[in-house]
Amino acid sequence: MVQTNGQSSSQAPQTSQVTKKYFEIIKYDGYLTVKFLEEISRESSKALEEQLKELVSAKCHIIMIFNHVQSVSKNALRVFLSLKQQLKAAEKKLRLILVPESVKAFLRSEGVLEGLVISGDLRGALIDLGVLSAKSFDVNFVNPFLEAMIETFKIQCHTECKPGKIVLKKPYEEIGGDLSGVIGLTSETFKGSIVLSFPKDTFLKIASNMLGKIYTDITNEIRDVGAELTNIVLGRSKVVLNERGYAIKSALPSVICGADHRSTGLTLGSAVIVQFESDAGPFSVMISVS
């Protein structure tokens, strides 16, 4: 779904995905993720060891995601260290992310914690590995939001919508509308925000569709619809992104209401703007991180 316009994007979308019984491997441009789907047992360690040659042959950095792991077998430690050494020989690196304290304690007790580099989340690991700069935008971050927008508007608002091109925002560029829903998001390594901005006519049609009543003006009764939609979109996209390793937490949404107001979001970092067309009319979304 990702298309970019304007400045060049930092990364391409995923290129391939392999799901095994114990873990899921996704290949991106410049890195590869291995997400463990359960505790790392002797059996899953053996399955991973059988994949080592293929993993190293990908010739890219590898990020292991531990958000579903609370225990690790001793057999896995040998596999991790072997993978690290093979990657080093290929001038690539291994990173572990979303590692729970119980696993860190085990790695420390086995004397291998210092030998395995742990990053807070996926964005932090990508910056540490040099795949992503602190000021650039990861386009793989965008698609879950667009998919969540389409699903949310279809289910909650009975409205079909379609995203246009993704445009990297210029410094201090703004989006505007007559009503905007705004919500902040945080992680261990970044902060960001989502802004959904609607022209008055579009918002009134969406609110009418969602609430089952015809509205002809933006009143206190319906203005919170913008915040609610923003919150639902983030909630849906957060499930997908956190499975990928972003560890996002969200704040409470708010509403900006006023004719042709302008917004730069809650951060001054990297951002993308996407113009949507819908059955109710056009609207726009800005996703920013810093």
PyMOL commands that set and color helices and strands:
alter all, ss='L'
color gray80, all
select helices_A, chain A and resi 42-57+74-89+101-109+113-115+122-129+139-141+143-156+200-211+224-244
alter helices_A, ss='H'
color red, helices_A
select strands_A, chain A and resi 4-5+16-19+23-27+31-36+61-65+94-97+118-119+161-168+175-186+191-198+249-250+254-263+270-278+283-289
alter strands_A, ss='S'
color yellow, strands_A
deselect
rebuild
show_as cartoon
